[in-house]
Amino acid sequence: IKMPKVDGFEVLERLKTNPNTKHLPILMLTSSSRDEEIAKGYRFGANAYITKPVDFQEFAEKLKNVRLFWTLTVEPPPK
């Protein structure tokens, strides 16, 4: 969410309103677990909101689980 120059919500909104990118799944990966920010992420079109753990091992495990979910579980739309 907190990025230099443009915040993550603005990037998300741009991606979801652009006809060329609106179909892409967007995962928000952030250190914020504030309810208002989670709600805003989904309201702006995020497909998932993931809070980064502080511990590196936990972070690596969470990313591994996210990758497995999106590569092995989710059915992508037909081409």
mmJSON file of the N, C-alpha and C atoms, coordinates in Angstrom:
{"data_MODEL":{"atom_site":{
"group_PDB":["ATOM","ATOM","ATOM","ATOM","ATOM","ATOM","ATOM","ATOM","ATOM","ATOM","ATOM","ATOM","ATOM","ATOM","ATOM","ATOM","ATOM","ATOM","ATOM","ATOM","ATOM","ATOM","ATOM","ATOM","ATOM","ATOM","ATOM","ATOM","ATOM","ATOM","ATOM","ATOM","ATOM","ATOM","ATOM","ATOM","ATOM","ATOM","ATOM","ATOM","ATOM","ATOM","ATOM","ATOM","ATOM","ATOM","ATOM","ATOM","ATOM","ATOM","ATOM","ATOM","ATOM","ATOM","ATOM","ATOM","ATOM","ATOM","ATOM","ATOM","ATOM","ATOM","ATOM","ATOM","ATOM","ATOM","ATOM","ATOM","ATOM","ATOM","ATOM","ATOM","ATOM","ATOM","ATOM","ATOM","ATOM","ATOM","ATOM","ATOM","ATOM","ATOM","ATOM","ATOM","ATOM","ATOM","ATOM","ATOM","ATOM","ATOM","ATOM","ATOM","ATOM","ATOM","ATOM","ATOM","ATOM","ATOM","ATOM","ATOM","ATOM","ATOM","ATOM","ATOM","ATOM","ATOM","ATOM","ATOM","ATOM","ATOM","ATOM","ATOM","ATOM","ATOM","ATOM","ATOM","ATOM","ATOM","ATOM","ATOM","ATOM","ATOM","ATOM","ATOM","ATOM","ATOM","ATOM","ATOM","ATOM","ATOM","ATOM","ATOM","ATOM","ATOM","ATOM","ATOM","ATOM","ATOM","ATOM","ATOM","ATOM","ATOM","ATOM","ATOM","ATOM","ATOM","ATOM","ATOM","ATOM","ATOM","ATOM","ATOM","ATOM","ATOM","ATOM","ATOM","ATOM","ATOM","ATOM","ATOM","ATOM","ATOM","ATOM","ATOM","ATOM","ATOM","ATOM","ATOM","ATOM","ATOM","ATOM","ATOM","ATOM","ATOM","ATOM","ATOM","ATOM","ATOM","ATOM","ATOM","ATOM","ATOM","ATOM","ATOM","ATOM","ATOM","ATOM","ATOM","ATOM","ATOM","ATOM","ATOM","ATOM","ATOM","ATOM","ATOM","ATOM","ATOM","ATOM","ATOM","ATOM","ATOM","ATOM","ATOM","ATOM","ATOM","ATOM","ATOM","ATOM","ATOM","ATOM","ATOM","ATOM","ATOM","ATOM","ATOM","ATOM","ATOM","ATOM","ATOM","ATOM","ATOM","ATOM","ATOM","ATOM","ATOM","ATOM","ATOM","ATOM","ATOM","ATOM","ATOM","ATOM","ATOM","ATOM","ATOM","ATOM"],
"id":[1,2,3,4,5,6,7,8,9,10,11,12,13,14,15,16,17,18,19,20,21,22,23,24,25,26,27,28,29,30,31,32,33,34,35,36,37,38,39,40,41,42,43,44,45,46,47,48,49,50,51,52,53,54,55,56,57,58,59,60,61,62,63,64,65,66,67,68,69,70,71,72,73,74,75,76,77,78,79,80,81,82,83,84,85,86,87,88,89,90,91,92,93,94,95,96,97,98,99,100,101,102,103,104,105,106,107,108,109,110,111,112,113,114,115,116,117,118,119,120,121,122,123,124,125,126,127,128,129,130,131,132,133,134,135,136,137,138,139,140,141,142,143,144,145,146,147,148,149,150,151,152,153,154,155,156,157,158,159,160,161,162,163,164,165,166,167,168,169,170,171,172,173,174,175,176,177,178,179,180,181,182,183,184,185,186,187,188,189,190,191,192,193,194,195,196,197,198,199,200,201,202,203,204,205,206,207,208,209,210,211,212,213,214,215,216,217,218,219,220,221,222,223,224,225,226,227,228,229,230,231,232,233,234,235,236,237],
"type_symbol":["N","C","C","N","C","C","N","C","C","N","C","C","N","C","C","N","C","C","N","C","C","N","C","C","N","C","C","N","C","C","N","C","C","N","C","C","N","C","C","N","C","C","N","C","C","N","C","C","N","C","C","N","C","C","N","C","C","N","C","C","N","C","C","N","C","C","N","C","C","N","C","C","N","C","C","N","C","C","N","C","C","N","C","C","N","C","C","N","C","C","N","C","C","N","C","C","N","C","C","N","C","C","N","C","C","N","C","C","N","C","C","N","C","C","N","C","C","N","C","C","N","C","C","N","C","C","N","C","C","N","C","C","N","C","C","N","C","C","N","C","C","N","C","C","N","C","C","N","C","C","N","C","C","N","C","C","N","C","C","N","C","C","N","C","C","N","C","C","N","C","C","N","C","C","N","C","C","N","C","C","N","C","C","N","C","C","N","C","C","N","C","C","N","C","C","N","C","C","N","C","C","N","C","C","N","C","C","N","C","C","N","C","C","N","C","C","N","C","C","N","C","C","N","C","C","N","C","C","N","C","C","N","C","C","N","C","C"],
"label_atom_id":["N","CA","C","N","CA","C","N","CA","C","N","CA","C","N","CA","C","N","CA","C","N","CA","C","N","CA","C","N","CA","C","N","CA","C","N","CA","C","N","CA","C","N","CA","C","N","CA","C","N","CA","C","N","CA","C","N","CA","C","N","CA","C","N","CA","C","N","CA","C","N","CA","C","N","CA","C","N","CA","C","N","CA","C","N","CA","C","N","CA","C","N","CA","C","N","CA","C","N","CA","C","N","CA","C","N","CA","C","N","CA","C","N","CA","C","N","CA","C","N","CA","C","N","CA","C","N","CA","C","N","CA","C","N","CA","C","N","CA","C","N","CA","C","N","CA","C","N","CA","C","N","CA","C","N","CA","C","N","CA","C","N","CA","C","N","CA","C","N","CA","C","N","CA","C","N","CA","C","N","CA","C","N","CA","C","N","CA","C","N","CA","C","N","CA","C","N","CA","C","N","CA","C","N","CA","C","N","CA","C","N","CA","C","N","CA","C","N","CA","C","N","CA","C","N","CA","C","N","CA","C","N","CA","C","N","CA","C","N","CA","C","N","CA","C","N","CA","C","N","CA","C","N","CA","C","N","CA","C","N","CA","C","N","CA","C","N","CA","C","N","CA","C","N","CA","C"],
"label_alt_id":[null,null,null,null,null,null,null,null,null,null,null,null,null,null,null,null,null,null,null,null,null,null,null,null,null,null,null,null,null,null,null,null,null,null,null,null,null,null,null,null,null,null,null,null,null,null,null,null,null,null,null,null,null,null,null,null,null,null,null,null,null,null,null,null,null,null,null,null,null,null,null,null,null,null,null,null,null,null,null,null,null,null,null,null,null,null,null,null,null,null,null,null,null,null,null,null,null,null,null,null,null,null,null,null,null,null,null,null,null,null,null,null,null,null,null,null,null,null,null,null,null,null,null,null,null,null,null,null,null,null,null,null,null,null,null,null,null,null,null,null,null,null,null,null,null,null,null,null,null,null,null,null,null,null,null,null,null,null,null,null,null,null,null,null,null,null,null,null,null,null,null,null,null,null,null,null,null,null,null,null,null,null,null,null,null,null,null,null,null,null,null,null,null,null,null,null,null,null,null,null,null,null,null,null,null,null,null,null,null,null,null,null,null,null,null,null,null,null,null,null,null,null,null,null,null,null,null,null,null,null,null,null,null,null,null,null,null],
"label_comp_id":["ILE","ILE","ILE","LYS","LYS","LYS","MET","MET","MET","PRO","PRO","PRO","LYS","LYS","LYS","VAL","VAL","VAL","ASP","ASP","ASP","GLY","GLY","GLY","PHE","PHE","PHE","GLU","GLU","GLU","VAL","VAL","VAL","LEU","LEU","LEU","GLU","GLU","GLU","ARG","ARG","ARG","LEU","LEU","LEU","LYS","LYS","LYS","THR","THR","THR","ASN","ASN","ASN","PRO","PRO","PRO","ASN","ASN","ASN","THR","THR","THR","LYS","LYS","LYS","HIS","HIS","HIS","LEU","LEU","LEU","PRO","PRO","PRO","ILE","ILE","ILE","LEU","LEU","LEU","MET","MET","MET","LEU","LEU","LEU","THR","THR","THR","SER","SER","SER","SER","SER","SER","SER","SER","SER","ARG","ARG","ARG","ASP","ASP","ASP","GLU","GLU","GLU","GLU","GLU","GLU","ILE","ILE","ILE","ALA","ALA","ALA","LYS","LYS","LYS","GLY","GLY","GLY","TYR","TYR","TYR","ARG","ARG","ARG","PHE","PHE","PHE","GLY","GLY","GLY","ALA","ALA","ALA","ASN","ASN","ASN","ALA","ALA","ALA","TYR","TYR","TYR","ILE","ILE","ILE","THR","THR","THR","LYS","LYS","LYS","PRO","PRO","PRO","VAL","VAL","VAL","ASP","ASP","ASP","PHE","PHE","PHE","GLN","GLN","GLN","GLU","GLU","GLU","PHE","PHE","PHE","ALA","ALA","ALA","GLU","GLU","GLU","LYS","LYS","LYS","LEU","LEU","LEU","LYS","LYS","LYS","ASN","ASN","ASN","VAL","VAL","VAL","ARG","ARG","ARG","LEU","LEU","LEU","PHE","PHE","PHE","TRP","TRP","TRP","THR","THR","THR","LEU","LEU","LEU","THR","THR","THR","VAL","VAL","VAL","GLU","GLU","GLU","PRO","PRO","PRO","PRO","PRO","PRO","PRO","PRO","PRO","LYS","LYS","LYS"],
"label_asym_id":["A","A","A","A","A","A","A","A","A","A","A","A","A","A","A","A","A","A","A","A","A","A","A","A","A","A","A","A","A","A","A","A","A","A","A","A","A","A","A","A","A","A","A","A","A","A","A","A","A","A","A","A","A","A","A","A","A","A","A","A","A","A","A","A","A","A","A","A","A","A","A","A","A","A","A","A","A","A","A","A","A","A","A","A","A","A","A","A","A","A","A","A","A","A","A","A","A","A","A","A","A","A","A","A","A","A","A","A","A","A","A","A","A","A","A","A","A","A","A","A","A","A","A","A","A","A","A","A","A","A","A","A","A","A","A","A","A","A","A","A","A","A","A","A","A","A","A","A","A","A","A","A","A","A","A","A","A","A","A","A","A","A","A","A","A","A","A","A","A","A","A","A","A","A","A","A","A","A","A","A","A","A","A","A","A","A","A","A","A","A","A","A","A","A","A","A","A","A","A","A","A","A","A","A","A","A","A","A","A","A","A","A","A","A","A","A","A","A","A","A","A","A","A","A","A","A","A","A","A","A","A","A","A","A","A","A","A"],
"label_entity_id":["1","1","1","1","1","1","1","1","1","1","1","1","1","1","1","1","1","1","1","1","1","1","1","1","1","1","1","1","1","1","1","1","1","1","1","1","1","1","1","1","1","1","1","1","1","1","1","1","1","1","1","1","1","1","1","1","1","1","1","1","1","1","1","1","1","1","1","1","1","1","1","1","1","1","1","1","1","1","1","1","1","1","1","1","1","1","1","1","1","1","1","1","1","1","1","1","1","1","1","1","1","1","1","1","1","1","1","1","1","1","1","1","1","1","1","1","1","1","1","1","1","1","1","1","1","1","1","1","1","1","1","1","1","1","1","1","1","1","1","1","1","1","1","1","1","1","1","1","1","1","1","1","1","1","1","1","1","1","1","1","1","1","1","1","1","1","1","1","1","1","1","1","1","1","1","1","1","1","1","1","1","1","1","1","1","1","1","1","1","1","1","1","1","1","1","1","1","1","1","1","1","1","1","1","1","1","1","1","1","1","1","1","1","1","1","1","1","1","1","1","1","1","1","1","1","1","1","1","1","1","1","1","1","1","1","1","1"],
"label_seq_id":[1,1,1,2,2,2,3,3,3,4,4,4,5,5,5,6,6,6,7,7,7,8,8,8,9,9,9,10,10,10,11,11,11,12,12,12,13,13,13,14,14,14,15,15,15,16,16,16,17,17,17,18,18,18,19,19,19,20,20,20,21,21,21,22,22,22,23,23,23,24,24,24,25,25,25,26,26,26,27,27,27,28,28,28,29,29,29,30,30,30,31,31,31,32,32,32,33,33,33,34,34,34,35,35,35,36,36,36,37,37,37,38,38,38,39,39,39,40,40,40,41,41,41,42,42,42,43,43,43,44,44,44,45,45,45,46,46,46,47,47,47,48,48,48,49,49,49,50,50,50,51,51,51,52,52,52,53,53,53,54,54,54,55,55,55,56,56,56,57,57,57,58,58,58,59,59,59,60,60,60,61,61,61,62,62,62,63,63,63,64,64,64,65,65,65,66,66,66,67,67,67,68,68,68,69,69,69,70,70,70,71,71,71,72,72,72,73,73,73,74,74,74,75,75,75,76,76,76,77,77,77,78,78,78,79,79,79],
"pdbx_PDB_ins_code":[null,null,null,null,null,null,null,null,null,null,null,null,null,null,null,null,null,null,null,null,null,null,null,null,null,null,null,null,null,null,null,null,null,null,null,null,null,null,null,null,null,null,null,null,null,null,null,null,null,null,null,null,null,null,null,null,null,null,null,null,null,null,null,null,null,null,null,null,null,null,null,null,null,null,null,null,null,null,null,null,null,null,null,null,null,null,null,null,null,null,null,null,null,null,null,null,null,null,null,null,null,null,null,null,null,null,null,null,null,null,null,null,null,null,null,null,null,null,null,null,null,null,null,null,null,null,null,null,null,null,null,null,null,null,null,null,null,null,null,null,null,null,null,null,null,null,null,null,null,null,null,null,null,null,null,null,null,null,null,null,null,null,null,null,null,null,null,null,null,null,null,null,null,null,null,null,null,null,null,null,null,null,null,null,null,null,null,null,null,null,null,null,null,null,null,null,null,null,null,null,null,null,null,null,null,null,null,null,null,null,null,null,null,null,null,null,null,null,null,null,null,null,null,null,null,null,null,null,null,null,null,null,null,null,null,null,null],
"Cartn_x":[0.833,0.0,0.873,1.881,2.758,3.935,3.798,4.847,5.232,6.432,6.817,6.004,5.652,4.969,3.496,3.15,1.759,1.467,0.353,0.089,-0.545,-0.518,-0.988,-2.449,-3.277,-4.687,-4.864,-4.066,-4.152,-3.705,-2.647,-2.195,-3.297,-3.886,-4.971,-6.131,-6.532,-7.639,-7.322,-6.102,-5.706,-5.758,-5.252,-5.25,-6.667,-7.538,-8.895,-9.816,-9.438,-10.264,-9.729,-8.556,-7.97,-8.49,-9.114,-9.655,-8.603,-7.347,-6.291,-5.812,-6.057,-5.539,-6.615,-7.859,-8.893,-9.179,-8.867,-9.12,-8.011,-6.871,-5.75,-6.056,-5.727,-5.909,-4.859,-5.304,-4.41,-4.402,-3.204,-3.015,-2.314,-2.93,-2.29,-1.465,-0.185,0.739,1.26,0.895,1.196,1.397,1.996,2.179,0.968,0.05,-1.11,-2.221,-2.711,-3.856,-5.057,-5.067,-6.181,-7.438,-8.532,-9.789,-10.193,-9.989,-10.399,-9.594,-8.313,-7.473,-7.8,-8.092,-8.5,-9.795,-10.76,-12.041,-11.827,-10.987,-10.718,-10.063,-9.129,-8.487,-9.495,-10.407,-11.427,-12.418,-12.751,-13.674,-13.092,-11.768,-11.105,-10.811,-11.154,-11.035,-9.951,-9.285,-8.261,-8.904,-8.199,-8.687,-8.258,-7.239,-6.787,-6.014,-6.07,-5.349,-4.535,-3.235,-2.342,-1.476,-1.497,-0.681,0.663,1.742,3.099,3.468,3.915,4.455,5.813,6.187,7.474,8.613,8.392,9.41,9.616,10.877,11.164,10.697,10.889,10.471,8.96,8.222,6.763,6.364,7.076,6.818,7.048,8.162,8.475,7.429,6.983,5.963,4.627,4.275,3.016,3.058,4.186,4.312,4.248,4.848,4.787,3.334,2.576,1.172,0.341,0.62,-0.082,0.216,1.484,1.871,1.174,1.154,0.492,-1.001,-1.625,-3.046,-3.322,-2.567,-2.832,-2.362,-1.423,-0.972,-1.636,-2.063,-2.616,-4.119,-4.679,-6.064,-6.994,-6.611,-7.481,-7.611,-8.81,-9.067,-9.048,-8.095,-8.076,-9.205,-9.57,-10.624,-10.134,-11.046,-10.637,-10.092,-9.192,-8.579,-9.449],
"Cartn_y":[-1.188,0.0,1.246,1.229,2.406,2.238,2.849,2.808,4.243,4.443,5.81,6.327,7.57,8.309,7.941,6.67,6.241,5.139,5.271,4.209,2.985,1.873,0.611,0.621,1.385,1.462,2.147,3.169,3.855,2.921,2.158,1.177,0.152,-0.355,-1.331,-0.761,0.458,1.087,1.261,1.67,1.833,0.499,-0.559,-1.875,-2.387,-2.185,-2.724,-1.887,-0.655,0.152,0.167,-0.425,-0.494,-1.75,-1.612,-2.782,-3.856,-3.462,-4.433,-5.219,-4.721,-5.395,-5.736,-5.33,-5.516,-6.982,-7.888,-9.312,-10.003,-9.338,-9.962,-10.101,-11.25,-11.374,-10.517,-9.75,-8.87,-9.295,-9.574,-9.92,-8.754,-8.216,-7.141,-7.785,-7.486,-8.013,-6.826,-6.747,-5.557,-5.915,-5.017,-5.233,-4.746,-4.056,-3.502,-4.531,-4.665,-5.551,-4.746,-3.46,-2.595,-2.954,-3.14,-3.535,-2.59,-1.271,-0.321,-0.505,-0.831,-1.02,-2.338,-3.365,-4.646,-4.445,-3.786,-3.532,-2.694,-1.682,-0.82,-1.612,-2.501,-3.329,-4.161,-4.811,-5.61,-4.726,-3.584,-2.657,-2.163,-1.991,-1.524,-2.667,-3.907,-5.013,-6.039,-5.976,-6.988,-8.37,-9.368,-10.738,-11.422,-10.868,-11.371,-10.265,-10.28,-9.314,-10.137,-10.03,-10.871,-9.988,-10.262,-9.505,-10.2,-9.43,-9.97,-10.165,-11.353,-11.536,-10.838,-10.474,-9.832,-10.849,-12.039,-13.094,-13.604,-13.669,-14.057,-15.477,-16.42,-17.814,-17.891,-17.183,-17.149,-16.502,-15.45,-14.761,-15.71,-16.424,-17.364,-18.471,-18.977,-20.03,-19.514,-18.296,-17.71,-17.543,-17.056,-16.906,-18.256,-19.263,-20.61,-21.077,-20.849,-21.267,-20.487,-19.208,-18.395,-18.912,-19.183,-19.7,-21.025,-21.919,-23.212,-23.033,-22.14,-21.89,-21.402,-20.398,-19.802,-20.674,-21.581,-22.427,-23.799,-24.307,-25.659,-25.719,-24.704,-24.76,-23.959,-22.762,-21.849,-22.286,-22.227,-22.472,-21.121,-20.895,-19.617,-19.557,-18.347,-18.251,-18.829,-19.357,-19.882,-18.772,-19.155,-18.167,-17.921],
"Cartn_z":[0.0,0.0,0.0,0.841,0.948,0.007,-1.16,-2.165,-2.495,-3.011,-3.375,-4.563,-4.51,-5.583,-5.75,-5.909,-6.105,-5.094,-4.354,-3.377,-4.043,-3.329,-3.874,-4.275,-3.553,-3.919,-5.269,-5.523,-6.813,-7.938,-7.704,-8.706,-8.954,-7.886,-8.001,-8.8,-8.476,-9.191,-10.678,-10.981,-12.391,-13.128,-12.486,-13.134,-13.36,-12.395,-12.492,-13.374,-13.693,-14.587,-16.018,-16.231,-17.563,-18.269,-19.435,-20.143,-20.441,-20.569,-20.882,-19.673,-18.47,-17.27,-16.245,-16.484,-15.465,-15.148,-16.047,-15.828,-15.02,-14.846,-14.13,-12.645,-12.054,-10.6,-9.888,-8.923,-8.177,-6.721,-6.213,-4.81,-4.127,-3.108,-2.354,-1.257,-1.241,-0.234,0.551,1.83,2.623,4.084,4.821,6.253,7.047,6.406,7.11,7.254,8.47,8.708,9.2,8.894,9.304,8.515,9.228,8.591,7.459,7.674,6.639,5.365,5.508,4.317,3.62,4.397,3.794,2.999,3.612,2.936,1.674,1.758,0.602,-0.526,-0.182,-1.2,-1.973,-1.255,-1.938,-2.687,-2.129,-2.793,-4.119,-4.161,-5.376,-6.357,-5.993,-6.932,-6.672,-5.523,-5.225,-5.159,-5.632,-5.567,-4.275,-3.639,-2.337,-1.639,-0.319,0.504,1.491,1.402,2.207,3.086,4.38,5.318,5.475,5.302,5.409,6.877,7.235,8.585,8.702,9.906,10.136,10.033,10.531,10.511,9.083,8.646,7.265,6.951,7.854,7.598,7.419,8.251,8.118,6.79,6.424,5.159,3.987,3.993,2.917,2.839,3.979,4.006,3.476,3.85,3.364,1.847,1.315,-0.14,-0.85,-0.254,-0.831,-0.91,0.163,0.179,-0.838,-0.985,-1.971,-3.375,-3.648,-4.967,-5.248,-4.27,-4.466,-4.732,-3.992,-4.201,-5.619,-6.063,-7.375,-8.533,-8.305,-9.412,-9.431,-8.281,-8.24,-7.967,-7.354,-6.926,-7.814,-8.162,-8.903,-10.353,-10.865,-12.289,-12.989,-13.877,-14.6,-15.61,-16.023,-17.044,-18.366,-19.178,-20.486,-21.371,-22.252,-23.169,-24.363],
"occupancy":[1.0,1.0,1.0,1.0,1.0,1.0,1.0,1.0,1.0,1.0,1.0,1.0,1.0,1.0,1.0,1.0,1.0,1.0,1.0,1.0,1.0,1.0,1.0,1.0,1.0,1.0,1.0,1.0,1.0,1.0,1.0,1.0,1.0,1.0,1.0,1.0,1.0,1.0,1.0,1.0,1.0,1.0,1.0,1.0,1.0,1.0,1.0,1.0,1.0,1.0,1.0,1.0,1.0,1.0,1.0,1.0,1.0,1.0,1.0,1.0,1.0,1.0,1.0,1.0,1.0,1.0,1.0,1.0,1.0,1.0,1.0,1.0,1.0,1.0,1.0,1.0,1.0,1.0,1.0,1.0,1.0,1.0,1.0,1.0,1.0,1.0,1.0,1.0,1.0,1.0,1.0,1.0,1.0,1.0,1.0,1.0,1.0,1.0,1.0,1.0,1.0,1.0,1.0,1.0,1.0,1.0,1.0,1.0,1.0,1.0,1.0,1.0,1.0,1.0,1.0,1.0,1.0,1.0,1.0,1.0,1.0,1.0,1.0,1.0,1.0,1.0,1.0,1.0,1.0,1.0,1.0,1.0,1.0,1.0,1.0,1.0,1.0,1.0,1.0,1.0,1.0,1.0,1.0,1.0,1.0,1.0,1.0,1.0,1.0,1.0,1.0,1.0,1.0,1.0,1.0,1.0,1.0,1.0,1.0,1.0,1.0,1.0,1.0,1.0,1.0,1.0,1.0,1.0,1.0,1.0,1.0,1.0,1.0,1.0,1.0,1.0,1.0,1.0,1.0,1.0,1.0,1.0,1.0,1.0,1.0,1.0,1.0,1.0,1.0,1.0,1.0,1.0,1.0,1.0,1.0,1.0,1.0,1.0,1.0,1.0,1.0,1.0,1.0,1.0,1.0,1.0,1.0,1.0,1.0,1.0,1.0,1.0,1.0,1.0,1.0,1.0,1.0,1.0,1.0,1.0,1.0,1.0,1.0,1.0,1.0,1.0,1.0,1.0,1.0,1.0,1.0,1.0,1.0,1.0,1.0,1.0,1.0],
"B_iso_or_equiv":[0.0,0.0,0.0,0.0,0.0,0.0,0.0,0.0,0.0,0.0,0.0,0.0,0.0,0.0,0.0,0.0,0.0,0.0,0.0,0.0,0.0,0.0,0.0,0.0,0.0,0.0,0.0,0.0,0.0,0.0,0.0,0.0,0.0,0.0,0.0,0.0,0.0,0.0,0.0,0.0,0.0,0.0,0.0,0.0,0.0,0.0,0.0,0.0,0.0,0.0,0.0,0.0,0.0,0.0,0.0,0.0,0.0,0.0,0.0,0.0,0.0,0.0,0.0,0.0,0.0,0.0,0.0,0.0,0.0,0.0,0.0,0.0,0.0,0.0,0.0,0.0,0.0,0.0,0.0,0.0,0.0,0.0,0.0,0.0,0.0,0.0,0.0,0.0,0.0,0.0,0.0,0.0,0.0,0.0,0.0,0.0,0.0,0.0,0.0,0.0,0.0,0.0,0.0,0.0,0.0,0.0,0.0,0.0,0.0,0.0,0.0,0.0,0.0,0.0,0.0,0.0,0.0,0.0,0.0,0.0,0.0,0.0,0.0,0.0,0.0,0.0,0.0,0.0,0.0,0.0,0.0,0.0,0.0,0.0,0.0,0.0,0.0,0.0,0.0,0.0,0.0,0.0,0.0,0.0,0.0,0.0,0.0,0.0,0.0,0.0,0.0,0.0,0.0,0.0,0.0,0.0,0.0,0.0,0.0,0.0,0.0,0.0,0.0,0.0,0.0,0.0,0.0,0.0,0.0,0.0,0.0,0.0,0.0,0.0,0.0,0.0,0.0,0.0,0.0,0.0,0.0,0.0,0.0,0.0,0.0,0.0,0.0,0.0,0.0,0.0,0.0,0.0,0.0,0.0,0.0,0.0,0.0,0.0,0.0,0.0,0.0,0.0,0.0,0.0,0.0,0.0,0.0,0.0,0.0,0.0,0.0,0.0,0.0,0.0,0.0,0.0,0.0,0.0,0.0,0.0,0.0,0.0,0.0,0.0,0.0,0.0,0.0,0.0,0.0,0.0,0.0,0.0,0.0,0.0,0.0,0.0,0.0],
"pdbx_formal_charge":[null,null,null,null,null,null,null,null,null,null,null,null,null,null,null,null,null,null,null,null,null,null,null,null,null,null,null,null,null,null,null,null,null,null,null,null,null,null,null,null,null,null,null,null,null,null,null,null,null,null,null,null,null,null,null,null,null,null,null,null,null,null,null,null,null,null,null,null,null,null,null,null,null,null,null,null,null,null,null,null,null,null,null,null,null,null,null,null,null,null,null,null,null,null,null,null,null,null,null,null,null,null,null,null,null,null,null,null,null,null,null,null,null,null,null,null,null,null,null,null,null,null,null,null,null,null,null,null,null,null,null,null,null,null,null,null,null,null,null,null,null,null,null,null,null,null,null,null,null,null,null,null,null,null,null,null,null,null,null,null,null,null,null,null,null,null,null,null,null,null,null,null,null,null,null,null,null,null,null,null,null,null,null,null,null,null,null,null,null,null,null,null,null,null,null,null,null,null,null,null,null,null,null,null,null,null,null,null,null,null,null,null,null,null,null,null,null,null,null,null,null,null,null,null,null,null,null,null,null,null,null,null,null,null,null,null,null],
"auth_seq_id":[1,1,1,2,2,2,3,3,3,4,4,4,5,5,5,6,6,6,7,7,7,8,8,8,9,9,9,10,10,10,11,11,11,12,12,12,13,13,13,14,14,14,15,15,15,16,16,16,17,17,17,18,18,18,19,19,19,20,20,20,21,21,21,22,22,22,23,23,23,24,24,24,25,25,25,26,26,26,27,27,27,28,28,28,29,29,29,30,30,30,31,31,31,32,32,32,33,33,33,34,34,34,35,35,35,36,36,36,37,37,37,38,38,38,39,39,39,40,40,40,41,41,41,42,42,42,43,43,43,44,44,44,45,45,45,46,46,46,47,47,47,48,48,48,49,49,49,50,50,50,51,51,51,52,52,52,53,53,53,54,54,54,55,55,55,56,56,56,57,57,57,58,58,58,59,59,59,60,60,60,61,61,61,62,62,62,63,63,63,64,64,64,65,65,65,66,66,66,67,67,67,68,68,68,69,69,69,70,70,70,71,71,71,72,72,72,73,73,73,74,74,74,75,75,75,76,76,76,77,77,77,78,78,78,79,79,79],
"auth_comp_id":["ILE","ILE","ILE","LYS","LYS","LYS","MET","MET","MET","PRO","PRO","PRO","LYS","LYS","LYS","VAL","VAL","VAL","ASP","ASP","ASP","GLY","GLY","GLY","PHE","PHE","PHE","GLU","GLU","GLU","VAL","VAL","VAL","LEU","LEU","LEU","GLU","GLU","GLU","ARG","ARG","ARG","LEU","LEU","LEU","LYS","LYS","LYS","THR","THR","THR","ASN","ASN","ASN","PRO","PRO","PRO","ASN","ASN","ASN","THR","THR","THR","LYS","LYS","LYS","HIS","HIS","HIS","LEU","LEU","LEU","PRO","PRO","PRO","ILE","ILE","ILE","LEU","LEU","LEU","MET","MET","MET","LEU","LEU","LEU","THR","THR","THR","SER","SER","SER","SER","SER","SER","SER","SER","SER","ARG","ARG","ARG","ASP","ASP","ASP","GLU","GLU","GLU","GLU","GLU","GLU","ILE","ILE","ILE","ALA","ALA","ALA","LYS","LYS","LYS","GLY","GLY","GLY","TYR","TYR","TYR","ARG","ARG","ARG","PHE","PHE","PHE","GLY","GLY","GLY","ALA","ALA","ALA","ASN","ASN","ASN","ALA","ALA","ALA","TYR","TYR","TYR","ILE","ILE","ILE","THR","THR","THR","LYS","LYS","LYS","PRO","PRO","PRO","VAL","VAL","VAL","ASP","ASP","ASP","PHE","PHE","PHE","GLN","GLN","GLN","GLU","GLU","GLU","PHE","PHE","PHE","ALA","ALA","ALA","GLU","GLU","GLU","LYS","LYS","LYS","LEU","LEU","LEU","LYS","LYS","LYS","ASN","ASN","ASN","VAL","VAL","VAL","ARG","ARG","ARG","LEU","LEU","LEU","PHE","PHE","PHE","TRP","TRP","TRP","THR","THR","THR","LEU","LEU","LEU","THR","THR","THR","VAL","VAL","VAL","GLU","GLU","GLU","PRO","PRO","PRO","PRO","PRO","PRO","PRO","PRO","PRO","LYS","LYS","LYS"],
"auth_asym_id":["A","A","A","A","A","A","A","A","A","A","A","A","A","A","A","A","A","A","A","A","A","A","A","A","A","A","A","A","A","A","A","A","A","A","A","A","A","A","A","A","A","A","A","A","A","A","A","A","A","A","A","A","A","A","A","A","A","A","A","A","A","A","A","A","A","A","A","A","A","A","A","A","A","A","A","A","A","A","A","A","A","A","A","A","A","A","A","A","A","A","A","A","A","A","A","A","A","A","A","A","A","A","A","A","A","A","A","A","A","A","A","A","A","A","A","A","A","A","A","A","A","A","A","A","A","A","A","A","A","A","A","A","A","A","A","A","A","A","A","A","A","A","A","A","A","A","A","A","A","A","A","A","A","A","A","A","A","A","A","A","A","A","A","A","A","A","A","A","A","A","A","A","A","A","A","A","A","A","A","A","A","A","A","A","A","A","A","A","A","A","A","A","A","A","A","A","A","A","A","A","A","A","A","A","A","A","A","A","A","A","A","A","A","A","A","A","A","A","A","A","A","A","A","A","A","A","A","A","A","A","A","A","A","A","A","A","A"],
"auth_atom_id":["N","CA","C","N","CA","C","N","CA","C","N","CA","C","N","CA","C","N","CA","C","N","CA","C","N","CA","C","N","CA","C","N","CA","C","N","CA","C","N","CA","C","N","CA","C","N","CA","C","N","CA","C","N","CA","C","N","CA","C","N","CA","C","N","CA","C","N","CA","C","N","CA","C","N","CA","C","N","CA","C","N","CA","C","N","CA","C","N","CA","C","N","CA","C","N","CA","C","N","CA","C","N","CA","C","N","CA","C","N","CA","C","N","CA","C","N","CA","C","N","CA","C","N","CA","C","N","CA","C","N","CA","C","N","CA","C","N","CA","C","N","CA","C","N","CA","C","N","CA","C","N","CA","C","N","CA","C","N","CA","C","N","CA","C","N","CA","C","N","CA","C","N","CA","C","N","CA","C","N","CA","C","N","CA","C","N","CA","C","N","CA","C","N","CA","C","N","CA","C","N","CA","C","N","CA","C","N","CA","C","N","CA","C","N","CA","C","N","CA","C","N","CA","C","N","CA","C","N","CA","C","N","CA","C","N","CA","C","N","CA","C","N","CA","C","N","CA","C","N","CA","C","N","CA","C","N","CA","C","N","CA","C","N","CA","C","N","CA","C","N","CA","C","N","CA","C"],
"pdbx_PDB_model_num":[1,1,1,1,1,1,1,1,1,1,1,1,1,1,1,1,1,1,1,1,1,1,1,1,1,1,1,1,1,1,1,1,1,1,1,1,1,1,1,1,1,1,1,1,1,1,1,1,1,1,1,1,1,1,1,1,1,1,1,1,1,1,1,1,1,1,1,1,1,1,1,1,1,1,1,1,1,1,1,1,1,1,1,1,1,1,1,1,1,1,1,1,1,1,1,1,1,1,1,1,1,1,1,1,1,1,1,1,1,1,1,1,1,1,1,1,1,1,1,1,1,1,1,1,1,1,1,1,1,1,1,1,1,1,1,1,1,1,1,1,1,1,1,1,1,1,1,1,1,1,1,1,1,1,1,1,1,1,1,1,1,1,1,1,1,1,1,1,1,1,1,1,1,1,1,1,1,1,1,1,1,1,1,1,1,1,1,1,1,1,1,1,1,1,1,1,1,1,1,1,1,1,1,1,1,1,1,1,1,1,1,1,1,1,1,1,1,1,1,1,1,1,1,1,1,1,1,1,1,1,1,1,1,1,1,1,1]
}}}
